Amino acid sequence: MKVRILAVTLAVLFGAASTARAQLTGGTITGTITDQQGGVLPGVTVTLQGVDATQTYVTEPTGQFRFLNVAP
């Protein structure tokens, strides 16, 4: 009986550890670039500048941009 309880406890602990390790450490920034009339603007270069890095993204045909896994 003790062996079974120990096995279940270890399985739960290892499962929780693998889930925590899979989490991202950054966030995502998304948006849509539009003109004053609300029309989308494809092909616009968007720049995200932080303390330690600068990233650029060219908007999609729908005017959307996204920066993935941005450091806190």
mmCIF file of the N, C-alpha and C atoms, coordinates in Angstrom:
data_MODEL
# 
_entry.id   MODEL 
# 
loop_
_atom_site.group_PDB 
_atom_site.id 
_atom_site.type_symbol 
_atom_site.label_atom_id 
_atom_site.label_alt_id 
_atom_site.label_comp_id 
_atom_site.label_asym_id 
_atom_site.label_entity_id 
_atom_site.label_seq_id 
_atom_site.pdbx_PDB_ins_code 
_atom_site.Cartn_x 
_atom_site.Cartn_y 
_atom_site.Cartn_z 
_atom_site.occupancy 
_atom_site.B_iso_or_equiv 
_atom_site.pdbx_formal_charge 
_atom_site.auth_seq_id 
_atom_site.auth_comp_id 
_atom_site.auth_asym_id 
_atom_site.auth_atom_id 
_atom_site.pdbx_PDB_model_num 
ATOM 1   N N  . MET A 1 1  ? 0.813   -1.196 0.000   1.00 0.00 ? 1  MET A N  1 
ATOM 2   C CA . MET A 1 1  ? 0.000   0.000  0.000   1.00 0.00 ? 1  MET A CA 1 
ATOM 3   C C  . MET A 1 1  ? 0.855   1.259  0.000   1.00 0.00 ? 1  MET A C  1 
ATOM 4   N N  . LYS A 1 2  ? 1.938   1.275  0.805   1.00 0.00 ? 2  LYS A N  1 
ATOM 5   C CA . LYS A 1 2  ? 2.818   2.434  0.860   1.00 0.00 ? 2  LYS A CA 1 
ATOM 6   C C  . LYS A 1 2  ? 3.504   2.679  -0.483  1.00 0.00 ? 2  LYS A C  1 
ATOM 7   N N  . VAL A 1 3  ? 3.846   1.609  -1.176  1.00 0.00 ? 3  VAL A N  1 
ATOM 8   C CA . VAL A 1 3  ? 4.510   1.729  -2.472  1.00 0.00 ? 3  VAL A CA 1 
ATOM 9   C C  . VAL A 1 3  ? 3.570   2.387  -3.479  1.00 0.00 ? 3  VAL A C  1 
ATOM 10  N N  . ARG A 1 4  ? 2.301   2.021  -3.432  1.00 0.00 ? 4  ARG A N  1 
ATOM 11  C CA . ARG A 1 4  ? 1.332   2.595  -4.364  1.00 0.00 ? 4  ARG A CA 1 
ATOM 12  C C  . ARG A 1 4  ? 1.130   4.085  -4.097  1.00 0.00 ? 4  ARG A C  1 
ATOM 13  N N  . ILE A 1 5  ? 1.036   4.479  -2.842  1.00 0.00 ? 5  ILE A N  1 
ATOM 14  C CA . ILE A 1 5  ? 0.878   5.890  -2.485  1.00 0.00 ? 5  ILE A CA 1 
ATOM 15  C C  . ILE A 1 5  ? 2.113   6.676  -2.927  1.00 0.00 ? 5  ILE A C  1 
ATOM 16  N N  . LEU A 1 6  ? 3.285   6.104  -2.704  1.00 0.00 ? 6  LEU A N  1 
ATOM 17  C CA . LEU A 1 6  ? 4.529   6.760  -3.115  1.00 0.00 ? 6  LEU A CA 1 
ATOM 18  C C  . LEU A 1 6  ? 4.578   6.916  -4.629  1.00 0.00 ? 6  LEU A C  1 
ATOM 19  N N  . ALA A 1 7  ? 4.148   5.903  -5.371  1.00 0.00 ? 7  ALA A N  1 
ATOM 20  C CA . ALA A 1 7  ? 4.162   5.962  -6.835  1.00 0.00 ? 7  ALA A CA 1 
ATOM 21  C C  . ALA A 1 7  ? 3.207   7.037  -7.346  1.00 0.00 ? 7  ALA A C  1 
ATOM 22  N N  . VAL A 1 8  ? 2.021   7.123  -6.753  1.00 0.00 ? 8  VAL A N  1 
ATOM 23  C CA . VAL A 1 8  ? 1.055   8.143  -7.165  1.00 0.00 ? 8  VAL A CA 1 
ATOM 24  C C  . VAL A 1 8  ? 1.582   9.530  -6.848  1.00 0.00 ? 8  VAL A C  1 
ATOM 25  N N  . THR A 1 9  ? 2.171   9.699  -5.673  1.00 0.00 ? 9  THR A N  1 
ATOM 26  C CA . THR A 1 9  ? 2.733   10.992 -5.278  1.00 0.00 ? 9  THR A CA 1 
ATOM 27  C C  . THR A 1 9  ? 3.841   11.424 -6.229  1.00 0.00 ? 9  THR A C  1 
ATOM 28  N N  . LEU A 1 10 ? 4.719   10.513 -6.578  1.00 0.00 ? 10 LEU A N  1 
ATOM 29  C CA . LEU A 1 10 ? 5.802   10.837 -7.518  1.00 0.00 ? 10 LEU A CA 1 
ATOM 30  C C  . LEU A 1 10 ? 5.259   11.184 -8.893  1.00 0.00 ? 10 LEU A C  1 
ATOM 31  N N  . ALA A 1 11 ? 4.243   10.473 -9.350  1.00 0.00 ? 11 ALA A N  1 
ATOM 32  C CA . ALA A 1 11 ? 3.656   10.764 -10.657 1.00 0.00 ? 11 ALA A CA 1 
ATOM 33  C C  . ALA A 1 11 ? 3.059   12.164 -10.687 1.00 0.00 ? 11 ALA A C  1 
ATOM 34  N N  . VAL A 1 12 ? 2.382   12.550 -9.621  1.00 0.00 ? 12 VAL A N  1 
ATOM 35  C CA . VAL A 1 12 ? 1.800   13.895 -9.551  1.00 0.00 ? 12 VAL A CA 1 
ATOM 36  C C  . VAL A 1 12 ? 2.901   14.955 -9.529  1.00 0.00 ? 12 VAL A C  1 
ATOM 37  N N  . LEU A 1 13 ? 3.942   14.743 -8.754  1.00 0.00 ? 13 LEU A N  1 
ATOM 38  C CA . LEU A 1 13 ? 5.041   15.715 -8.683  1.00 0.00 ? 13 LEU A CA 1 
ATOM 39  C C  . LEU A 1 13 ? 5.753   15.879 -10.028 1.00 0.00 ? 13 LEU A C  1 
ATOM 40  N N  . PHE A 1 14 ? 6.044   14.770 -10.711 1.00 0.00 ? 14 PHE A N  1 
ATOM 41  C CA . PHE A 1 14 ? 6.703   14.860 -12.009 1.00 0.00 ? 14 PHE A CA 1 
ATOM 42  C C  . PHE A 1 14 ? 5.804   15.504 -13.052 1.00 0.00 ? 14 PHE A C  1 
ATOM 43  N N  . GLY A 1 15 ? 4.512   15.232 -12.980 1.00 0.00 ? 15 GLY A N  1 
ATOM 44  C CA . GLY A 1 15 ? 3.572   15.861 -13.907 1.00 0.00 ? 15 GLY A CA 1 
ATOM 45  C C  . GLY A 1 15 ? 3.515   17.363 -13.712 1.00 0.00 ? 15 GLY A C  1 
ATOM 46  N N  . ALA A 1 16 ? 3.513   17.824 -12.472 1.00 0.00 ? 16 ALA A N  1 
ATOM 47  C CA . ALA A 1 16 ? 3.481   19.259 -12.189 1.00 0.00 ? 16 ALA A CA 1 
ATOM 48  C C  . ALA A 1 16 ? 4.787   19.922 -12.620 1.00 0.00 ? 16 ALA A C  1 
ATOM 49  N N  . ALA A 1 17 ? 5.899   19.255 -12.433 1.00 0.00 ? 17 ALA A N  1 
ATOM 50  C CA . ALA A 1 17 ? 7.190   19.830 -12.813 1.00 0.00 ? 17 ALA A CA 1 
ATOM 51  C C  . ALA A 1 17 ? 7.306   19.992 -14.323 1.00 0.00 ? 17 ALA A C  1 
ATOM 52  N N  . SER A 1 18 ? 6.823   19.024 -15.086 1.00 0.00 ? 18 SER A N  1 
ATOM 53  C CA . SER A 1 18 ? 6.929   19.133 -16.539 1.00 0.00 ? 18 SER A CA 1 
ATOM 54  C C  . SER A 1 18 ? 6.005   20.225 -17.073 1.00 0.00 ? 18 SER A C  1 
ATOM 55  N N  . THR A 1 19 ? 4.857   20.450 -16.436 1.00 0.00 ? 19 THR A N  1 
ATOM 56  C CA . THR A 1 19 ? 3.948   21.517 -16.852 1.00 0.00 ? 19 THR A CA 1 
ATOM 57  C C  . THR A 1 19 ? 4.565   22.875 -16.583 1.00 0.00 ? 19 THR A C  1 
ATOM 58  N N  . ALA A 1 20 ? 5.177   23.054 -15.440 1.00 0.00 ? 20 ALA A N  1 
ATOM 59  C CA . ALA A 1 20 ? 5.787   24.339 -15.090 1.00 0.00 ? 20 ALA A CA 1 
ATOM 60  C C  . ALA A 1 20 ? 6.941   24.667 -16.030 1.00 0.00 ? 20 ALA A C  1 
ATOM 61  N N  . ARG A 1 21 ? 7.688   23.675 -16.448 1.00 0.00 ? 21 ARG A N  1 
ATOM 62  C CA . ARG A 1 21 ? 8.826   23.899 -17.321 1.00 0.00 ? 21 ARG A CA 1 
ATOM 63  C C  . ARG A 1 21 ? 8.388   24.322 -18.720 1.00 0.00 ? 21 ARG A C  1 
ATOM 64  N N  . ALA A 1 22 ? 7.191   23.960 -19.136 1.00 0.00 ? 22 ALA A N  1 
ATOM 65  C CA . ALA A 1 22 ? 6.714   24.251 -20.487 1.00 0.00 ? 22 ALA A CA 1 
ATOM 66  C C  . ALA A 1 22 ? 6.166   25.668 -20.634 1.00 0.00 ? 22 ALA A C  1 
ATOM 67  N N  . GLN A 1 23 ? 6.024   26.404 -19.552 1.00 0.00 ? 23 GLN A N  1 
ATOM 68  C CA . GLN A 1 23 ? 5.467   27.746 -19.630 1.00 0.00 ? 23 GLN A CA 1 
ATOM 69  C C  . GLN A 1 23 ? 6.474   28.724 -20.224 1.00 0.00 ? 23 GLN A C  1 
ATOM 70  N N  . LEU A 1 24 ? 5.968   29.692 -20.972 1.00 0.00 ? 24 LEU A N  1 
ATOM 71  C CA . LEU A 1 24 ? 6.827   30.721 -21.548 1.00 0.00 ? 24 LEU A CA 1 
ATOM 72  C C  . LEU A 1 24 ? 7.187   31.755 -20.498 1.00 0.00 ? 24 LEU A C  1 
ATOM 73  N N  . THR A 1 25 ? 8.321   32.396 -20.688 1.00 0.00 ? 25 THR A N  1 
ATOM 74  C CA . THR A 1 25 ? 8.741   33.415 -19.726 1.00 0.00 ? 25 THR A CA 1 
ATOM 75  C C  . THR A 1 25 ? 8.435   34.811 -20.220 1.00 0.00 ? 25 THR A C  1 
ATOM 76  N N  . GLY A 1 26 ? 7.843   34.936 -21.373 1.00 0.00 ? 26 GLY A N  1 
ATOM 77  C CA . GLY A 1 26 ? 7.540   36.248 -21.926 1.00 0.00 ? 26 GLY A CA 1 
ATOM 78  C C  . GLY A 1 26 ? 6.086   36.371 -22.320 1.00 0.00 ? 26 GLY A C  1 
ATOM 79  N N  . GLY A 1 27 ? 5.765   37.505 -22.888 1.00 0.00 ? 27 GLY A N  1 
ATOM 80  C CA . GLY A 1 27 ? 4.394   37.761 -23.298 1.00 0.00 ? 27 GLY A CA 1 
ATOM 81  C C  . GLY A 1 27 ? 4.299   37.990 -24.791 1.00 0.00 ? 27 GLY A C  1 
ATOM 82  N N  . THR A 1 28 ? 3.112   38.326 -25.237 1.00 0.00 ? 28 THR A N  1 
ATOM 83  C CA . THR A 1 28 ? 2.844   38.566 -26.644 1.00 0.00 ? 28 THR A CA 1 
ATOM 84  C C  . THR A 1 28 ? 2.222   39.945 -26.803 1.00 0.00 ? 28 THR A C  1 
ATOM 85  N N  . ILE A 1 29 ? 2.674   40.680 -27.790 1.00 0.00 ? 29 ILE A N  1 
ATOM 86  C CA . ILE A 1 29 ? 2.099   41.983 -28.117 1.00 0.00 ? 29 ILE A CA 1 
ATOM 87  C C  . ILE A 1 29 ? 1.549   41.890 -29.532 1.00 0.00 ? 29 ILE A C  1 
ATOM 88  N N  . THR A 1 30 ? 0.263   42.192 -29.697 1.00 0.00 ? 30 THR A N  1 
ATOM 89  C CA . THR A 1 30 ? -0.371  42.140 -31.008 1.00 0.00 ? 30 THR A CA 1 
ATOM 90  C C  . THR A 1 30 ? -1.168  43.410 -31.241 1.00 0.00 ? 30 THR A C  1 
ATOM 91  N N  . GLY A 1 31 ? -1.443  43.681 -32.504 1.00 0.00 ? 31 GLY A N  1 
ATOM 92  C CA . GLY A 1 31 ? -2.255  44.841 -32.827 1.00 0.00 ? 31 GLY A CA 1 
ATOM 93  C C  . GLY A 1 31 ? -2.524  44.926 -34.313 1.00 0.00 ? 31 GLY A C  1 
ATOM 94  N N  . THR A 1 32 ? -3.276  45.945 -34.682 1.00 0.00 ? 32 THR A N  1 
ATOM 95  C CA . THR A 1 32 ? -3.600  46.200 -36.079 1.00 0.00 ? 32 THR A CA 1 
ATOM 96  C C  . THR A 1 32 ? -3.308  47.663 -36.376 1.00 0.00 ? 32 THR A C  1 
ATOM 97  N N  . ILE A 1 33 ? -2.595  47.902 -37.462 1.00 0.00 ? 33 ILE A N  1 
ATOM 98  C CA . ILE A 1 33 ? -2.276  49.263 -37.890 1.00 0.00 ? 33 ILE A CA 1 
ATOM 99  C C  . ILE A 1 33 ? -3.356  49.720 -38.861 1.00 0.00 ? 33 ILE A C  1 
ATOM 100 N N  . THR A 1 34 ? -3.976  50.872 -38.543 1.00 0.00 ? 34 THR A N  1 
ATOM 101 C CA . THR A 1 34 ? -5.030  51.424 -39.401 1.00 0.00 ? 34 THR A CA 1 
ATOM 102 C C  . THR A 1 34 ? -4.754  52.899 -39.672 1.00 0.00 ? 34 THR A C  1 
ATOM 103 N N  . ASP A 1 35 ? -5.379  53.410 -40.730 1.00 0.00 ? 35 ASP A N  1 
ATOM 104 C CA . ASP A 1 35 ? -5.285  54.842 -41.011 1.00 0.00 ? 35 ASP A CA 1 
ATOM 105 C C  . ASP A 1 35 ? -6.411  55.576 -40.275 1.00 0.00 ? 35 ASP A C  1 
ATOM 106 N N  . GLN A 1 36 ? -6.531  56.877 -40.498 1.00 0.00 ? 36 GLN A N  1 
ATOM 107 C CA . GLN A 1 36 ? -7.517  57.691 -39.778 1.00 0.00 ? 36 GLN A CA 1 
ATOM 108 C C  . GLN A 1 36 ? -8.958  57.311 -40.115 1.00 0.00 ? 36 GLN A C  1 
ATOM 109 N N  . GLN A 1 37 ? -9.166  56.720 -41.270 1.00 0.00 ? 37 GLN A N  1 
ATOM 110 C CA . GLN A 1 37 ? -10.512 56.300 -41.657 1.00 0.00 ? 37 GLN A CA 1 
ATOM 111 C C  . GLN A 1 37 ? -10.836 54.878 -41.205 1.00 0.00 ? 37 GLN A C  1 
ATOM 112 N N  . GLY A 1 38 ? -9.872  54.186 -40.601 1.00 0.00 ? 38 GLY A N  1 
ATOM 113 C CA . GLY A 1 38 ? -10.085 52.827 -40.119 1.00 0.00 ? 38 GLY A CA 1 
ATOM 114 C C  . GLY A 1 38 ? -9.648  51.750 -41.089 1.00 0.00 ? 38 GLY A C  1 
ATOM 115 N N  . GLY A 1 39 ? -9.090  52.123 -42.228 1.00 0.00 ? 39 GLY A N  1 
ATOM 116 C CA . GLY A 1 39 ? -8.599  51.136 -43.186 1.00 0.00 ? 39 GLY A CA 1 
ATOM 117 C C  . GLY A 1 39 ? -7.288  50.532 -42.714 1.00 0.00 ? 39 GLY A C  1 
ATOM 118 N N  . VAL A 1 40 ? -7.100  49.243 -42.947 1.00 0.00 ? 40 VAL A N  1 
ATOM 119 C CA . VAL A 1 40 ? -5.874  48.565 -42.516 1.00 0.00 ? 40 VAL A CA 1 
ATOM 120 C C  . VAL A 1 40 ? -4.709  48.955 -43.413 1.00 0.00 ? 40 VAL A C  1 
ATOM 121 N N  . LEU A 1 41 ? -3.514  48.922 -42.832 1.00 0.00 ? 41 LEU A N  1 
ATOM 122 C CA . LEU A 1 41 ? -2.301  49.295 -43.563 1.00 0.00 ? 41 LEU A CA 1 
ATOM 123 C C  . LEU A 1 41 ? -1.335  48.112 -43.617 1.00 0.00 ? 41 LEU A C  1 
ATOM 124 N N  . PRO A 1 42 ? -1.315  47.382 -44.730 1.00 0.00 ? 42 PRO A N  1 
ATOM 125 C CA . PRO A 1 42 ? -0.370  46.277 -44.873 1.00 0.00 ? 42 PRO A CA 1 
ATOM 126 C C  . PRO A 1 42 ? 1.031   46.795 -45.213 1.00 0.00 ? 42 PRO A C  1 
ATOM 127 N N  . GLY A 1 43 ? 2.045   46.019 -44.830 1.00 0.00 ? 43 GLY A N  1 
ATOM 128 C CA . GLY A 1 43 ? 3.418   46.346 -45.197 1.00 0.00 ? 43 GLY A CA 1 
ATOM 129 C C  . GLY A 1 43 ? 4.065   47.434 -44.365 1.00 0.00 ? 43 GLY A C  1 
ATOM 130 N N  . VAL A 1 44 ? 3.481   47.807 -43.239 1.00 0.00 ? 44 VAL A N  1 
ATOM 131 C CA . VAL A 1 44 ? 4.064   48.820 -42.363 1.00 0.00 ? 44 VAL A CA 1 
ATOM 132 C C  . VAL A 1 44 ? 5.064   48.149 -41.436 1.00 0.00 ? 44 VAL A C  1 
ATOM 133 N N  . THR A 1 45 ? 6.231   48.750 -41.248 1.00 0.00 ? 45 THR A N  1 
ATOM 134 C CA . THR A 1 45 ? 7.226   48.218 -40.325 1.00 0.00 ? 45 THR A CA 1 
ATOM 135 C C  . THR A 1 45 ? 6.939   48.741 -38.924 1.00 0.00 ? 45 THR A C  1 
ATOM 136 N N  . VAL A 1 46 ? 6.732   47.806 -37.986 1.00 0.00 ? 46 VAL A N  1 
ATOM 137 C CA . VAL A 1 46 ? 6.468   48.130 -36.590 1.00 0.00 ? 46 VAL A CA 1 
ATOM 138 C C  . VAL A 1 46 ? 7.714   47.765 -35.803 1.00 0.00 ? 46 VAL A C  1 
ATOM 139 N N  . THR A 1 47 ? 8.176   48.673 -34.952 1.00 0.00 ? 47 THR A N  1 
ATOM 140 C CA . THR A 1 47 ? 9.380   48.435 -34.159 1.00 0.00 ? 47 THR A CA 1 
ATOM 141 C C  . THR A 1 47 ? 9.030   48.399 -32.679 1.00 0.00 ? 47 THR A C  1 
ATOM 142 N N  . LEU A 1 48 ? 9.520   47.381 -31.993 1.00 0.00 ? 48 LEU A N  1 
ATOM 143 C CA . LEU A 1 48 ? 9.355   47.232 -30.551 1.00 0.00 ? 48 LEU A CA 1 
ATOM 144 C C  . LEU A 1 48 ? 10.738  47.362 -29.942 1.00 0.00 ? 48 LEU A C  1 
ATOM 145 N N  . GLN A 1 49 ? 10.924  48.366 -29.103 1.00 0.00 ? 49 GLN A N  1 
ATOM 146 C CA . GLN A 1 49 ? 12.245  48.615 -28.530 1.00 0.00 ? 49 GLN A CA 1 
ATOM 147 C C  . GLN A 1 49 ? 12.185  48.466 -27.028 1.00 0.00 ? 49 GLN A C  1 
ATOM 148 N N  . GLY A 1 50 ? 13.054  47.620 -26.506 1.00 0.00 ? 50 GLY A N  1 
ATOM 149 C CA . GLY A 1 50 ? 13.150  47.404 -25.071 1.00 0.00 ? 50 GLY A CA 1 
ATOM 150 C C  . GLY A 1 50 ? 14.529  47.802 -24.576 1.00 0.00 ? 50 GLY A C  1 
ATOM 151 N N  . VAL A 1 51 ? 14.780  47.508 -23.319 1.00 0.00 ? 51 VAL A N  1 
ATOM 152 C CA . VAL A 1 51 ? 16.065  47.855 -22.709 1.00 0.00 ? 51 VAL A CA 1 
ATOM 153 C C  . VAL A 1 51 ? 17.204  47.064 -23.348 1.00 0.00 ? 51 VAL A C  1 
ATOM 154 N N  . ASP A 1 52 ? 16.974  45.784 -23.612 1.00 0.00 ? 52 ASP A N  1 
ATOM 155 C CA . ASP A 1 52 ? 18.049  44.927 -24.101 1.00 0.00 ? 52 ASP A CA 1 
ATOM 156 C C  . ASP A 1 52 ? 17.876  44.418 -25.528 1.00 0.00 ? 52 ASP A C  1 
ATOM 157 N N  . ALA A 1 53 ? 16.774  44.752 -26.184 1.00 0.00 ? 53 ALA A N  1 
ATOM 158 C CA . ALA A 1 53 ? 16.554  44.228 -27.534 1.00 0.00 ? 53 ALA A CA 1 
ATOM 159 C C  . ALA A 1 53 ? 15.584  45.106 -28.310 1.00 0.00 ? 53 ALA A C  1 
ATOM 160 N N  . THR A 1 54 ? 15.733  45.063 -29.631 1.00 0.00 ? 54 THR A N  1 
ATOM 161 C CA . THR A 1 54 ? 14.804  45.739 -30.531 1.00 0.00 ? 54 THR A CA 1 
ATOM 162 C C  . THR A 1 54 ? 14.330  44.709 -31.547 1.00 0.00 ? 54 THR A C  1 
ATOM 163 N N  . GLN A 1 55 ? 13.011  44.666 -31.772 1.00 0.00 ? 55 GLN A N  1 
ATOM 164 C CA . GLN A 1 55 ? 12.445  43.731 -32.740 1.00 0.00 ? 55 GLN A CA 1 
ATOM 165 C C  . GLN A 1 55 ? 11.626  44.523 -33.750 1.00 0.00 ? 55 GLN A C  1 
ATOM 166 N N  . THR A 1 56 ? 11.595  44.040 -34.983 1.00 0.00 ? 56 THR A N  1 
ATOM 167 C CA . THR A 1 56 ? 10.761  44.663 -36.011 1.00 0.00 ? 56 THR A CA 1 
ATOM 168 C C  . THR A 1 56 ? 9.857   43.609 -36.628 1.00 0.00 ? 56 THR A C  1 
ATOM 169 N N  . TYR A 1 57 ? 8.730   44.072 -37.137 1.00 0.00 ? 57 TYR A N  1 
ATOM 170 C CA . TYR A 1 57 ? 7.755   43.194 -37.771 1.00 0.00 ? 57 TYR A CA 1 
ATOM 171 C C  . TYR A 1 57 ? 7.062   43.994 -38.866 1.00 0.00 ? 57 TYR A C  1 
ATOM 172 N N  . VAL A 1 58 ? 6.856   43.385 -40.009 1.00 0.00 ? 58 VAL A N  1 
ATOM 173 C CA . VAL A 1 58 ? 6.131   44.022 -41.102 1.00 0.00 ? 58 VAL A CA 1 
ATOM 174 C C  . VAL A 1 58 ? 4.693   43.511 -41.051 1.00 0.00 ? 58 VAL A C  1 
ATOM 175 N N  . THR A 1 59 ? 3.718   44.435 -41.048 1.00 0.00 ? 59 THR A N  1 
ATOM 176 C CA . THR A 1 59 ? 2.324   44.043 -40.895 1.00 0.00 ? 59 THR A CA 1 
ATOM 177 C C  . THR A 1 59 ? 1.859   43.144 -42.041 1.00 0.00 ? 59 THR A C  1 
ATOM 178 N N  . GLU A 1 60 ? 0.931   42.274 -41.699 1.00 0.00 ? 60 GLU A N  1 
ATOM 179 C CA . GLU A 1 60 ? 0.333   41.335 -42.642 1.00 0.00 ? 60 GLU A CA 1 
ATOM 180 C C  . GLU A 1 60 ? -0.585  42.102 -43.619 1.00 0.00 ? 60 GLU A C  1 
ATOM 181 N N  . PRO A 1 61 ? -1.109  41.432 -44.639 1.00 0.00 ? 61 PRO A N  1 
ATOM 182 C CA . PRO A 1 61 ? -2.076  42.083 -45.534 1.00 0.00 ? 61 PRO A CA 1 
ATOM 183 C C  . PRO A 1 61 ? -3.319  42.599 -44.804 1.00 0.00 ? 61 PRO A C  1 
ATOM 184 N N  . THR A 1 62 ? -3.582  42.051 -43.615 1.00 0.00 ? 62 THR A N  1 
ATOM 185 C CA . THR A 1 62 ? -4.723  42.506 -42.812 1.00 0.00 ? 62 THR A CA 1 
ATOM 186 C C  . THR A 1 62 ? -4.351  43.645 -41.869 1.00 0.00 ? 62 THR A C  1 
ATOM 187 N N  . GLY A 1 63 ? -3.106  44.125 -41.939 1.00 0.00 ? 63 GLY A N  1 
ATOM 188 C CA . GLY A 1 63 ? -2.640  45.199 -41.063 1.00 0.00 ? 63 GLY A CA 1 
ATOM 189 C C  . GLY A 1 63 ? -2.221  44.740 -39.683 1.00 0.00 ? 63 GLY A C  1 
ATOM 190 N N  . GLN A 1 64 ? -2.232  43.449 -39.433 1.00 0.00 ? 64 GLN A N  1 
ATOM 191 C CA . GLN A 1 64 ? -1.922  42.933 -38.102 1.00 0.00 ? 64 GLN A CA 1 
ATOM 192 C C  . GLN A 1 64 ? -0.432  42.681 -37.926 1.00 0.00 ? 64 GLN A C  1 
ATOM 193 N N  . PHE A 1 65 ? 0.006   42.844 -36.673 1.00 0.00 ? 65 PHE A N  1 
ATOM 194 C CA . PHE A 1 65 ? 1.392   42.530 -36.295 1.00 0.00 ? 65 PHE A CA 1 
ATOM 195 C C  . PHE A 1 65 ? 1.363   41.754 -34.979 1.00 0.00 ? 65 PHE A C  1 
ATOM 196 N N  . ARG A 1 66 ? 2.470   41.057 -34.687 1.00 0.00 ? 66 ARG A N  1 
ATOM 197 C CA . ARG A 1 66 ? 2.589   40.352 -33.414 1.00 0.00 ? 66 ARG A CA 1 
ATOM 198 C C  . ARG A 1 66 ? 4.051   40.129 -33.071 1.00 0.00 ? 66 ARG A C  1 
ATOM 199 N N  . PHE A 1 67 ? 4.345   40.318 -31.825 1.00 0.00 ? 67 PHE A N  1 
ATOM 200 C CA . PHE A 1 67 ? 5.658   40.029 -31.273 1.00 0.00 ? 67 PHE A CA 1 
ATOM 201 C C  . PHE A 1 67 ? 5.457   38.927 -30.241 1.00 0.00 ? 67 PHE A C  1 
ATOM 202 N N  . LEU A 1 68 ? 6.114   37.788 -30.448 1.00 0.00 ? 68 LEU A N  1 
ATOM 203 C CA . LEU A 1 68 ? 5.944   36.631 -29.585 1.00 0.00 ? 68 LEU A CA 1 
ATOM 204 C C  . LEU A 1 68 ? 7.072   36.525 -28.585 1.00 0.00 ? 68 LEU A C  1 
ATOM 205 N N  . ASN A 1 69 ? 6.751   36.001 -27.401 1.00 0.00 ? 69 ASN A N  1 
ATOM 206 C CA . ASN A 1 69 ? 7.722   35.719 -26.343 1.00 0.00 ? 69 ASN A CA 1 
ATOM 207 C C  . ASN A 1 69 ? 8.585   36.942 -26.016 1.00 0.00 ? 69 ASN A C  1 
ATOM 208 N N  . VAL A 1 70 ? 7.928   38.060 -25.763 1.00 0.00 ? 70 VAL A N  1 
ATOM 209 C CA . VAL A 1 70 ? 8.617   39.300 -25.411 1.00 0.00 ? 70 VAL A CA 1 
ATOM 210 C C  . VAL A 1 70 ? 9.033   39.227 -23.944 1.00 0.00 ? 70 VAL A C  1 
ATOM 211 N N  . ALA A 1 71 ? 10.292  39.519 -23.669 1.00 0.00 ? 71 ALA A N  1 
ATOM 212 C CA . ALA A 1 71 ? 10.786  39.462 -22.296 1.00 0.00 ? 71 ALA A CA 1 
ATOM 213 C C  . ALA A 1 71 ? 10.080  40.490 -21.415 1.00 0.00 ? 71 ALA A C  1 
ATOM 214 N N  . PRO A 1 72 ? 9.876   40.127 -20.148 1.00 0.00 ? 72 PRO A N  1 
ATOM 215 C CA . PRO A 1 72 ? 9.208   41.068 -19.223 1.00 0.00 ? 72 PRO A CA 1 
ATOM 216 C C  . PRO A 1 72 ? 10.035  42.331 -19.008 1.00 0.00 ? 72 PRO A C  1 
# 
